[in-house]
């Protein structure tokens, strides 16, 4: 109940305050932050809570994005339905992948997810009959969500708040269920968990399916919001890496981690892009961005959440 109240208060405050200061750019930044909160929560279920590090999560994002875009363009289906279908297709794909790679551990598992993502990336670039290849797909219809038309920045902003809040609440309550505790047991000590009678392959398959489903739903929203997608926007390694960054910077294995990480990293990106010195060199801001991430990882391995806990402990001692 406490988590529900806090989520509603934070989401409500965000929904009330942003429009007071918003122009199109601020709306765009706010929506981007919320999208990455969703991506971060999806990756965190698998990587943070279950301990299965995926370098290829963008494949699920891309499946959701293409599914939603194609269904809206072809049949003008409601966005709620297309997001659900995209998430389910991503989940089904994850089950097949999981059967092939869940016997692997550590870096071997991570590298295999990267390999599968690259395979799907190559397929998407070359299957022009479905994905239109490198030319991408443009949104040609005005989508609706539960019958309400969603097209302007403000409309996407409010929908993004609802979806991000739903993702956070779902993950919170899931991780306090028997299923969530089994994820943590596998992360902490897989051999001990198996000795206690837990089926590690089944549990990891559940974690991957739910994680892929959430990534597919978020990917569908991402594609429809941008009104255009191509393989380089969806299936690439940098997209997978960004999911890891927002979670690691914020704090793996916590609900607050992806929220804080997304807010910090997306805001930092926008700020660095606006620095006049960095604008003279198109990619220099990425170097500064990367160095800052490295500093956080080295000095705050538990992320910002751990840093805030340490600060609170110091303040209590001082009091």
C-alpha positions in Angstrom: 0.0 0.0 0.0 2.9 2.3 0.9 4.5 1.7 -2.5 1.2 2.5 -4.3 0.7 5.7 -2.4 4.3 6.9 -3.1 4.1 6.0 -6.8 0.8 7.8 -7.2 2.2 10.9 -5.4 5.4 11.0 -7.4 3.6 10.4 -10.7 0.9 12.9 -9.8 3.5 15.6 -8.9 5.4 14.9 -12.2 2.1 15.2 -14.2 1.2 18.5 -12.5 4.6 20.2 -12.4 6.1 19.4 -15.9 3.2 21.0 -17.9 3.7 24.3 -15.9 7.2 24.7 -17.3 7.0 22.6 -20.4 7.7 23.4 -24.0 8.1 20.8 -26.7 11.8 20.2 -25.7 11.0 19.7 -22.0 8.1 17.4 -22.9 10.5 15.4 -25.2 13.1 15.1 -22.4 10.5 14.1 -19.8 9.0 11.4 -22.1 12.5 10.1 -22.9 13.3 9.8 -19.2 10.0 7.9 -18.6 10.7 5.5 -21.6 14.1 4.7 -20.1 12.5 4.1 -16.7 10.4 1.4 -18.4 13.4 -0.1 -20.3 15.5 0.0 -17.1 12.9 -1.8 -15.0 12.5 -4.5 -17.7 16.3 -5.2 -17.8 16.6 -4.9 -14.0 14.2 -7.9 -13.5 16.6 -10.1 -15.3 20.0 -8.6 -14.7 19.5 -6.9 -11.3 17.1 -9.3 -9.5 17.9 -12.6 -11.2 21.6 -12.0 -11.9 21.4 -12.9 -15.6 23.3 -10.2 -17.4 21.9 -9.6 -20.9 23.8 -7.6 -23.5 21.1 -8.1 -26.1 17.9 -6.8 -24.6 17.4 -4.4 -27.5 16.1 -7.4 -29.5 13.0 -7.5 -27.3 12.6 -3.7 -27.5 12.8 -3.9 -31.3 10.2 -6.8 -31.6 7.7 -4.7 -29.6 8.4 -1.5 -31.6 8.0 -3.2 -35.0 4.9 -5.2 -33.9 3.1 -2.1 -32.6 4.1 0.0 -35.6 3.0 -2.6 -38.2 -0.3 -3.4 -36.4 -1.3 0.3 -36.1 -0.4 1.1 -39.7 -2.0 -2.0 -41.1 -5.1 -2.4 -39.0 -5.3 0.8 -37.0 -5.6 -1.3 -33.8 -5.8 0.4 -30.4 -2.3 1.1 -28.9 -3.1 -0.9 -25.7 -3.7 -4.0 -27.8 -0.6 -3.5 -30.0 1.6 -3.0 -26.9 0.2 -6.2 -25.4 0.8 -8.2 -28.6 4.3 -6.8 -29.0 5.2 -7.7 -25.4 3.8 -11.2 -25.8 5.8 -11.8 -29.1 8.9 -10.6 -27.3 8.2 -13.0 -24.5 7.6 -15.9 -26.8 10.9 -15.2 -28.5 12.6 -15.1 -25.1 11.4 -18.6 -24.3 13.1 -20.0 -27.4 16.3 -18.2 -26.7 16.2 -19.2 -23.0 16.0 -22.9 -23.9 19.2 -22.5 -25.9 21.3 -20.5 -23.5 20.2 -20.9 -19.9 22.7 -23.8 -19.4 25.4 -21.1 -19.8 26.5 -18.9 -17.0 28.2 -15.6 -16.5 30.0 -14.0 -19.5 29.0 -16.9 -21.8 25.3 -16.2 -21.2 25.8 -12.4 -21.7 27.7 -13.0 -25.0 25.1 -15.3 -26.3 22.3 -12.7 -25.7 24.5 -10.3 -27.6 24.9 -12.8 -30.5 21.2 -13.4 -30.7 20.5 -9.6 -30.7 23.0 -9.1 -33.6 21.4 -12.0 -35.6 18.0 -10.3 -35.2 19.5 -6.9 -36.1 20.9 -8.4 -39.3 17.6 -10.0 -40.1 15.7 -6.7 -39.6 18.1 -4.9 -41.9 17.6 -7.4 -44.7 14.0 -8.4 -44.4 12.7 -5.4 -46.4 9.3 -7.0 -47.0 8.5 -6.7 -43.3 10.8 -4.1 -41.8 11.5 -2.0 -44.9 15.2 -2.4 -44.1 17.3 0.6 -43.4 14.7 3.0 -44.8 12.5 2.3 -41.7 8.8 2.5 -41.1 6.9 5.7 -40.6 3.7 5.9 -38.5 0.9 6.6 -40.9 -2.1 6.5 -38.5 -3.1 8.4 -35.4 -3.1 5.8 -32.7 -5.6 5.6 -29.8 -5.1 4.2 -26.3 -8.3 2.7 -24.9 -10.2 4.8 -27.5 -8.4 8.0 -26.5 -6.4 9.5 -29.4 -2.7 9.8 -28.5 -0.7 12.0 -30.9 0.7 15.2 -29.3 3.7 15.5 -27.0 1.4 16.2 -24.0 -0.7 13.2 -24.7 2.3 10.9 -25.0 3.7 12.5 -21.8 0.6 11.6 -19.7 0.5 8.1 -21.2 4.2 7.6 -20.5 3.6 8.5 -16.8 0.9 5.9 -16.5 2.9 3.2 -18.1 6.1 4.0 -16.2 4.2 4.0 -12.9 2.6 0.7 -13.8 6.0 -0.8 -14.6 7.4 0.3 -11.3 4.4 -1.0 -9.3 4.3 -4.3 -11.1 8.1 -4.9 -10.5 7.7 -3.9 -6.8 4.9 -6.3 -6.1 6.4 -9.0 -8.2 9.6 -8.9 -6.2 7.6 -9.3 -3.0 5.9 -12.5 -4.3 7.1 -16.1 -4.2 8.3 -15.7 -7.8 10.3 -12.6 -7.0 12.0 -14.3 -4.1 12.9 -17.2 -6.3 14.6 -14.8 -8.7 16.7 -13.4 -5.9 17.6 -16.9 -4.7 19.0 -17.8 -8.1 21.0 -14.6 -8.2 22.5 -15.1 -4.7 23.4 -18.8 -5.1 22.0 -20.9 -7.9 23.5 -24.2 -6.6 22.0 -23.7 -3.1 18.7 -22.8 -4.6 18.6 -25.9 -6.7 19.6 -28.0 -3.6 16.4 -26.6 -2.0 14.3 -27.9 -4.8 14.1 -24.8 -7.1 14.2 -25.4 -10.8 16.7 -22.8 -11.9 16.0 -23.2 -15.7 12.2 -22.6 -15.1 12.8 -19.7 -12.8 15.3 -18.0 -15.2 12.8 -18.6 -18.1 10.1 -16.9 -16.1 12.4 -13.9 -15.4 13.5 -13.7 -19.0 9.9 -13.9 -20.3 8.6 -11.2 -17.9 11.6 -9.0 -18.6 11.2 -9.5 -22.4 7.5 -8.8 -22.2 8.1 -5.5 -20.4 10.8 -4.5 -22.9 8.4 -5.3 -25.8 5.7 -3.1 -24.3 8.1 -0.3 -23.7 9.6 -0.8 -27.2 6.1 -0.5 -28.7 5.5 2.8 -26.9 9.0 4.0 -27.9 8.3 3.3 -31.6 4.9 4.9 -31.7 6.1 7.9 -29.8 8.9 8.5 -32.3 6.5 7.9 -35.2 9.4 6.2 -37.0 11.6 3.2 -36.4 14.4 1.5 -38.2 16.8 -1.3 -37.2 19.5 1.2 -36.0 17.0 2.8 -33.5 15.9 -0.5 -32.0 18.1 -3.6 -32.3 21.5 -2.1 -31.8 24.1 -2.8 -29.0 24.0 0.8 -27.8 20.3 0.5 -27.0 21.1 -2.6 -24.9 24.0 -0.9 -23.2 21.8 2.1 -22.3 19.4 -0.2 -20.5 22.3 -1.5 -18.5 23.7 2.0 -17.8 20.5 3.4 -16.4 20.1 0.5 -14.1 23.7 0.2 -12.9 24.1 4.0 -12.4 20.8 4.1 -10.4 21.3 0.8 -8.5 20.8 -2.8 -9.7 18.2 -4.9 -7.9 16.2 -1.9 -6.7 13.0 -0.3 -8.0 14.4 3.2 -7.5 17.6 2.4 -9.4 16.2 2.7 -13.0 14.2 5.7 -12.0 17.2 7.6 -10.7 19.5 6.3 -13.4 17.2 7.4 -16.2 16.6 10.8 -14.7 20.4 11.4 -14.2 21.6 10.0 -17.5 19.0 11.4 -19.9 19.3 14.9 -18.2 23.0 14.6 -18.4 22.9 13.7 -22.1 20.7 16.7 -22.9 22.9 19.1 -20.9 26.1 17.9 -22.5 24.5 18.3 -26.0 23.8 21.9 -25.2 27.3 22.8 -24.0 28.7 25.1 -26.7 32.3 23.8 -26.4 31.1 20.2 -26.9 28.9 21.2 -29.8 32.0 22.0 -31.9 32.8 18.3 -31.9 29.8 16.1 -32.6 30.7 13.1 -30.5 32.8 14.7 -27.8 29.9 14.8 -25.4 29.8 11.0 -25.5 33.4 10.9 -24.2 32.5 13.1 -21.2 29.3 11.2 -20.7 31.3 7.9 -20.6 33.9 9.2 -18.2 31.2 10.3 -15.8 29.6 6.9 -15.9 32.9 5.2 -15.2 33.5 7.5 -12.2 30.1 6.5 -10.7 30.6 2.8 -11.4 34.1 2.9 -9.7 33.2 5.0 -6.7 29.6 3.9 -6.3 29.4 0.3 -7.4 25.9 0.0 -5.8 24.7 3.0 -7.8 23.1 6.2 -6.7 20.7 4.3 -4.4 23.7 3.0 -2.4 25.2 6.5 -2.3 22.0 7.9 -0.9 21.8 5.2 1.8 25.4 5.9 2.8 24.6 9.6 3.0 21.5 9.0 5.1 23.5 6.8 7.5 26.1 9.5 7.9 23.4 12.1 8.6 21.9 9.9 11.2 25.3 9.4 12.9 25.8 13.2 12.8 22.4 13.8 14.4 
